[in-house]
Amino acid sequence: MLVLEILERKGRDVVTTEPDATVEALSRLLTKRGIGAALVVSGDRILGVVSERDVIQAIAMHGPPALDMSVEEVMTTELEVCNPEDRIDEIMSMMTERRIRHVPVLDDRRLVGIVSIGDVVKHRVQEIEAEAHMLRDYVEMR
């Protein structure tokens, strides 16, 4: 299975924020959208990703003033990316090994989606359920 299949099921919507947005504004955006991270962009360039984890670390280090900090000050800049043709099991391994939860999907250096660890796990569970169903059908036919 390929990353493309996840994008086809969940859609290609990517929530982004500007680097000068405040952590408070970002927190409201993440809450409103029910997501755990947003890409930080300037024009068509991806500068980083900012996640709930980044927000919590900023608050732990700076206290309440962290809410007035810019997203650029707290974002993660070392990004792992994938493309639509990458295999899902490879992306899952990479996410697990590097302890990352969000991977932008680029097609010819153009942002076409984002895949979260939740998306990958949901896809894998669906695969396992389909395999179990096929095995049950096979056993019942005997």
ROTI-134641 format. One line per 5 residues: number of its first residue (from 1); for each residue x, y, z of N, C-alpha, C. Coordinates in nm, 4 decimals, padded with zeros to 6 digits. Atoms other than C-alpha are relative to their C-alpha. Layout:
% ROTI-134641
NUM	X Y Z X Y Z X Y Z; ...
***
This chain:
% ROTI-134641
1	00.0826 -00.1175 00.0000 00.0000 00.0000 00.0000 00.0881 00.1252 00.0000; -00.0770 -00.1222 00.0182 00.1138 00.3512 -00.0805 -00.0617 00.1172 00.0767; 00.0449 -00.1218 -00.0671 00.0895 00.6909 00.0894 -00.1166 00.0610 -00.0773; 00.1066 -00.0525 00.0849 -00.1296 00.7961 -00.2037 -00.1368 -00.0519 00.0428; 00.1274 00.0591 -00.0405 -00.4011 00.5598 -00.0788 -00.0542 00.0648 00.1269
6	00.0448 -00.0711 -00.1204 -00.4110 00.7323 00.2604 -00.0557 00.1365 -00.0393; 00.0451 -00.1325 00.0421 -00.4403 01.0709 00.0915 -00.1343 -00.0065 -00.0721; 00.1271 00.0150 00.0708 -00.7228 00.9437 -00.1294 -00.1156 -00.0194 00.0973; 00.1053 00.0247 -00.0992 -00.9179 00.8328 00.1790 -00.0248 00.1207 00.0891; 00.0169 -00.1069 -00.0987 -00.8534 01.1228 00.4145 -00.0069 00.1390 -00.0621
11	-00.0034 -00.1306 00.0649 -00.8110 01.4047 00.1659 00.1400 00.0592 00.0052; -00.1317 -00.0618 00.0127 -00.5238 01.6352 00.0879 00.0095 00.1341 00.0724; 00.0008 -00.1262 -00.0729 -00.6142 01.9256 00.3145 00.1179 00.0053 00.0970; -00.1128 -00.0204 -00.0907 -00.3099 02.0608 00.4981 -00.0204 00.1333 00.0706; 00.0139 -00.1224 -00.0780 -00.3447 02.3125 00.7780 00.1381 00.0626 00.0140
16	-00.1276 -00.0705 -00.0067 -00.0720 02.5740 00.7651 -00.0142 00.1244 00.0864; -00.0044 -00.1243 -00.0751 00.0331 02.8745 00.9674 00.1222 00.0791 -00.0439; -00.1120 -00.0876 00.0319 00.2622 03.1698 00.9152 00.1013 -00.0047 00.1143; -00.1020 00.0062 -00.1046 00.5924 03.1828 01.1054 -00.0163 00.1042 00.1102; 00.0160 -00.1035 -00.1013 00.4942 03.5031 01.2870 -00.1288 -00.0129 00.0813
21	00.1195 00.0248 -00.0814 00.1664 03.3626 01.4237 00.0433 -00.0313 00.1425; -00.0351 00.0293 -00.1397 00.1617 03.3360 01.8025 -00.0342 -00.1452 00.0336; 00.0283 00.1351 -00.0489 00.1630 03.0068 01.9869 -00.1453 -00.0083 00.0460; 00.1406 -00.0006 -00.0416 -00.1735 03.1058 02.1330 -00.0927 -00.0154 -00.1203; 00.0823 00.0105 00.1211 -00.3221 03.1559 01.7845 00.0095 -00.1403 -00.0593
26	-00.0171 00.1363 00.0508 -00.1755 02.8247 01.6752 -00.0808 -00.0992 00.0836; 00.0740 00.0906 -00.0884 -00.3245 02.6488 01.9791 -00.1493 00.0041 -00.0297; 00.1424 -00.0133 00.0340 -00.6679 02.7846 01.8907 -00.0305 -00.0669 -00.1351; 00.0170 00.0623 00.1313 -00.6244 02.6722 01.5280 -00.0012 -00.1520 00.0106; -00.0066 00.1460 -00.0156 -00.5230 02.3183 01.6268 -00.1258 -00.0526 00.0685
31	00.1205 00.0413 -00.0723 -00.8137 02.2960 01.8713 -00.1225 00.0069 -00.0899; 00.1149 -00.0180 00.0891 -01.0651 02.4306 01.6198 -00.0063 -00.1094 -00.1062; -00.0048 00.0992 00.1077 -00.9519 02.1864 01.3507 00.0081 -00.1441 00.0517; -00.0089 00.1349 -00.0580 -00.9117 01.8898 01.5909 00.1204 -00.0770 -00.0502; -00.1218 00.0618 00.0513 -00.5561 01.8210 01.4780 00.1155 00.0230 00.0965
36	-00.1139 -00.0078 -00.0893 -00.2150 01.7843 01.6394 00.1175 00.0808 -00.0500; -00.1143 -00.0744 00.0534 00.0112 01.9868 01.4109 -00.0418 00.0796 -00.1225; 00.0185 -00.0798 00.1215 00.0321 02.2483 01.1376 00.1368 00.0237 -00.0619; -00.1245 -00.0343 00.0679 00.2961 02.3153 00.8782 00.0193 00.1503 00.0048; -00.0345 -00.1417 -00.0001 00.4731 02.6483 00.9026 00.0534 00.0322 -00.1393
41	-00.0365 -00.0299 00.1377 00.4956 02.8034 00.5586 00.0196 00.1502 -00.0199; -00.0183 -00.1362 00.0463 00.6151 03.1187 00.3939 -00.0069 -00.0068 -00.1513; 00.0220 00.0161 00.1435 00.4787 03.1488 00.0433 -00.0220 -00.1465 -00.0312; 00.0128 00.1419 00.0331 00.5239 02.8050 -00.1111 00.1112 -00.0834 00.0638; -00.1106 00.0689 -00.0665 00.8175 02.7122 00.1141 -00.0399 -00.0494 00.1389
46	00.0267 00.0568 -00.1319 00.7778 02.4799 00.4139 00.1208 00.0297 00.0887; -00.1073 -00.0360 -00.0926 00.9800 02.6163 00.7053 00.0145 -00.0999 00.1139; -00.0034 00.0939 -00.1110 00.8873 02.3570 00.9644 -00.1386 -00.0523 00.0298; 00.1282 00.0497 -00.0492 00.6110 02.1871 01.1557 -00.0070 00.0377 00.1471; 00.0193 -00.0320 -00.1414 00.4667 02.2936 01.4879 -00.1137 -00.0870 00.0509
51	00.0943 00.0980 -00.0517 00.2862 02.0384 01.6989 -00.0371 00.0314 00.1449; 00.0384 -00.0118 -00.1411 00.1148 02.0075 02.0337 00.1220 -00.0227 00.0889; -00.1216 00.0284 -00.0768 00.4430 01.8645 02.1610 00.0887 00.1243 00.0081; -00.0794 -00.1233 00.0010 00.6258 02.1838 02.0564 -00.0595 00.1049 00.0928; 00.0683 -00.0972 -00.0863 00.3658 02.3967 02.2352 00.0242 -00.0344 00.1470
56	-00.0197 00.0433 -00.1392 00.3937 02.1933 02.5564 00.1433 00.0257 00.0441; -00.1402 -00.0251 -00.0353 00.7735 02.2135 02.5503 00.0266 00.1483 00.0197; -00.0181 -00.1443 -00.0137 00.7589 02.5905 02.5008 -00.0584 00.0490 00.1326; 00.0626 -00.0398 -00.1264 00.5211 02.6302 02.7948 00.0830 -00.0499 00.1183; -00.0831 00.0541 -00.1077 00.7393 02.4051 03.0117 00.1266 00.0827 00.0201
61	-00.1248 -00.0762 -00.0069 01.0472 02.6128 02.9290 -00.0208 00.1477 00.0336; 00.0182 -00.1448 -00.0117 00.8980 02.9638 02.9262 -00.1198 00.0413 00.0835; 00.1199 -00.0346 -00.0753 00.5752 02.9451 03.1242 -00.1031 00.0690 -00.0877; 00.1062 -00.0671 00.0761 00.2713 03.1516 03.0220 00.0483 00.0934 -00.1110; -00.0440 -00.0853 00.1109 00.4790 03.3968 02.8119 00.0214 -00.0759 -00.1318
66	-00.0166 00.0796 00.1223 00.5253 03.1086 02.5637 -00.1157 00.0223 -00.0963; 00.1170 -00.0207 00.0859 00.1747 03.1822 02.4347 00.0167 00.1203 -00.0916; -00.0246 -00.1189 00.0825 00.3000 03.5170 02.3006 00.1185 -00.0173 -00.0945; -00.1139 00.0258 00.0891 00.6021 03.3625 02.1277 -00.0515 -00.0290 -00.1404; 00.0393 00.0332 00.1372 00.5978 03.3185 01.7512 00.0156 -00.1501 -00.0235
71	-00.0071 00.1405 00.0397 00.5431 02.9802 01.5960 00.1421 -00.0338 -00.0455; -00.1353 00.0216 00.0502 00.8831 03.0186 01.4309 00.0992 -00.0294 00.1130; -00.0891 00.0204 -00.1136 01.0466 03.0241 01.7758 -00.0124 -00.1393 00.0612; 00.0225 00.1297 -00.0652 00.9009 02.6884 01.8800 -00.0111 -00.1167 -00.0974; 00.0230 00.1058 00.0998 00.8613 02.4934 01.5536 00.1197 -00.0945 -00.0119
76	-00.1035 00.0978 00.0338 01.0571 02.1863 01.4532 00.0392 00.0251 -00.1451; -00.0445 -00.0344 00.1355 01.2698 02.2648 01.1501 00.0570 -00.1187 -00.0773; -00.0530 00.1186 00.0689 01.4184 01.9228 01.0743 -00.1166 -00.0897 -00.0371; 00.1166 00.0742 00.0470 01.1454 01.7670 00.8652 00.0392 -00.1239 -00.0776; -00.0041 00.1167 00.0866 01.1138 01.4219 00.7231 -00.1189 00.0157 -00.0931
81	00.1092 -00.0087 00.0972 00.9056 01.4193 00.4065 -00.0093 -00.1328 -00.0738; 00.0171 00.1193 00.0831 00.7655 01.1489 00.1837 -00.0682 00.0435 -00.1284; 00.0743 -00.0301 00.1226 00.6050 01.1262 -00.1576 -00.1155 -00.0984 -00.0133; 00.1194 00.0844 00.0109 00.2737 00.9729 -00.2662 00.0293 -00.1454 -00.0360; -00.0322 00.1355 00.0427 00.4472 00.6664 -00.4092 00.0767 -00.0803 00.1049
86	-00.0694 00.0729 -00.1065 00.6246 00.5729 -00.0825 -00.0932 -00.1032 00.0610; 00.0783 00.1071 -00.0628 00.5123 00.2536 00.0853 -00.0337 00.0377 00.1441; 00.0481 -00.0365 -00.1329 00.3098 00.2969 00.4026 00.0823 -00.0684 00.1091; -00.0777 00.0674 -00.1034 00.5083 00.0349 00.5959 00.1358 00.0667 00.0212; -00.1272 -00.0714 -00.0142 00.8299 00.2294 00.5252 -00.0195 00.1302 00.0774
91	00.0293 -00.1253 -00.0707 00.6725 00.5540 00.6456 -00.0271 -00.0298 00.1473; 00.0295 00.0374 -00.1383 00.5418 00.3795 00.9587 00.1289 -00.0307 00.0756; -00.1283 00.0310 -00.0636 00.8906 00.2467 01.0362 00.0795 00.1275 00.0275; -00.0731 -00.1252 -00.0159 01.0483 00.5875 00.9818 -00.0591 00.0839 00.1131; 00.0657 -00.0783 -00.1041 00.7908 00.7575 01.2047 00.0286 -00.0589 00.1384
96	-00.0260 00.0667 -00.1272 00.8438 00.5006 01.4788 00.1446 00.0190 00.0431; -00.1424 -00.0121 -00.0319 01.2241 00.5071 01.4639 00.0385 00.1420 00.0392; -00.0407 -00.1396 -00.0235 01.2492 00.8868 01.4580 -00.0930 00.0729 00.0955; 00.0953 -00.0559 -00.0964 00.9564 00.9445 01.6971 -00.0647 00.1285 -00.0526; 00.0715 -00.1132 00.0584 00.7729 01.1795 01.4630 -00.1423 -00.0421 -00.0322
101	00.1410 00.0324 00.0173 00.4001 01.2015 01.4188 -00.0647 00.0609 -00.1223; 00.0575 -00.0658 00.1176 00.3506 01.4148 01.1083 00.1051 00.0098 -00.1094; -00.0932 -00.0013 00.1127 00.5130 01.3817 00.7654 -00.0683 00.0674 -00.1200; 00.0539 -00.0636 00.1206 00.4448 01.6259 00.4813 00.0224 -00.0907 -00.1216; -00.0089 00.0780 00.1229 00.3809 01.4610 00.1448 00.0261 00.0977 -00.1144
106	-00.0386 -00.0859 00.1116 00.5586 01.6232 -00.1492 -00.0011 -00.0799 -00.1291; -00.0031 00.0591 00.1327 00.5090 01.5463 -00.5144 00.0714 00.1002 -00.0895; -00.0816 -00.0896 00.0816 00.7801 01.7001 -00.7302 00.0225 00.1326 00.0735; -00.0288 -00.1133 -00.0899 00.8660 01.9355 -00.4395 -00.1206 00.0895 00.0279; 00.1236 -00.0750 -00.0255 00.5033 02.0540 -00.4199 -00.0785 -00.0715 00.1089
111	00.0756 00.0563 -00.1106 00.3038 02.0005 -00.0984 -00.1350 -00.0503 -00.0495; 00.1270 00.0578 00.0448 00.0157 01.7619 -00.1697 -00.0791 -00.0643 00.1132; 00.0715 00.0587 -00.1124 -00.0810 01.6430 00.1788 00.0909 -00.0151 00.1200; -00.0767 00.0312 -00.1209 00.0299 01.5387 00.5230 -00.0540 -00.1310 00.0554; 00.0379 00.1285 -00.0563 00.0267 01.1971 00.6871 00.0392 00.0001 00.1466
116	-00.0283 00.0086 -00.1426 00.0005 01.1509 01.0618 00.0151 -00.1462 00.0403; -00.0140 00.1365 -00.0508 00.0879 00.8478 01.2696 -00.1391 -00.0634 00.0176; 00.1374 00.0505 -00.0115 -00.2875 00.8167 01.3334 -00.0530 -00.0502 -00.1327; 00.0419 00.0434 00.1335 -00.3525 00.7947 00.9594 00.0613 -00.1349 -00.0342; -00.0729 00.1227 00.0323 -00.0891 00.5229 00.9239 -00.0543 -00.1172 00.0815
121	00.0513 00.1071 -00.0859 -00.2167 00.3211 01.2208 -00.1411 -00.0398 -00.0436; 00.1360 00.0301 00.0463 -00.5785 00.3504 01.1024 00.0031 -00.0848 -00.1268; -00.0123 00.0761 00.1239 -00.4754 00.2257 00.7599 00.0451 -00.1438 00.0287; -00.0524 00.1342 -00.0322 -00.2813 -00.0664 00.9094 -00.1073 -00.0852 00.0674; 00.1093 00.0730 -00.0662 -00.5750 -00.1667 01.1322 -00.1018 -00.0466 -00.1040
126	00.0935 00.0389 00.1056 -00.8027 -00.1663 00.8268 00.0550 -00.1163 -00.0830; -00.0631 00.1108 00.0732 -00.5540 -00.3912 00.6443 -00.0112 -00.1305 00.0787; 00.0054 00.1197 -00.0849 -00.5417 -00.6354 00.9366 -00.1425 -00.0531 00.0080; 00.1397 00.0436 -00.0045 -00.9219 -00.6427 00.9617 -00.0407 -00.0664 -00.1307; 00.0325 00.0585 00.1303 -00.9507 -00.7144 00.5880 00.0635 -00.1388 -00.0126
131	-00.0669 00.1301 00.0040 -00.6957 -00.9967 00.6163 -00.0719 -00.1012 00.0879; 00.0718 00.0902 -00.0908 -00.8810 -01.1455 00.9143 -00.1326 -00.0437 -00.0618; 00.1267 00.0317 00.0653 -01.2080 -01.1272 00.7227 00.0210 -00.1026 -00.1119; -00.0292 00.0935 00.1082 -01.0533 -01.3043 00.4230 00.0341 -00.1389 00.0551; -00.0342 00.1286 -00.0606 -00.9101 -01.5778 00.6472 -00.1239 -00.0695 00.0544
136	00.1241 00.0588 -00.0503 -01.2477 -01.6290 00.8168 -00.0828 -00.0574 -00.1139; 00.0749 00.0473 00.1169 -01.4155 -01.6569 00.4776 00.0620 -00.1277 -00.0554; -00.0697 00.1166 00.0520 -01.1524 -01.9066 00.3656 -00.0267 -00.1224 00.0882; 00.0201 00.1111 -00.0933 -01.1892 -02.1223 00.6797 -00.1462 -00.0466 -00.0064; 00.1435 00.0364 00.0040 -01.5707 -02.1152 00.6603 -00.0363 -00.0735 -00.1279
141	00.0286 00.0670 00.1274 -01.5614 -02.2341 00.2982 00.0405 -00.1467 00.0047; -00.0492 00.1382 -00.0084 -01.3826 -02.5545 00.3975 -00.0991 -00.0894 00.0608
***
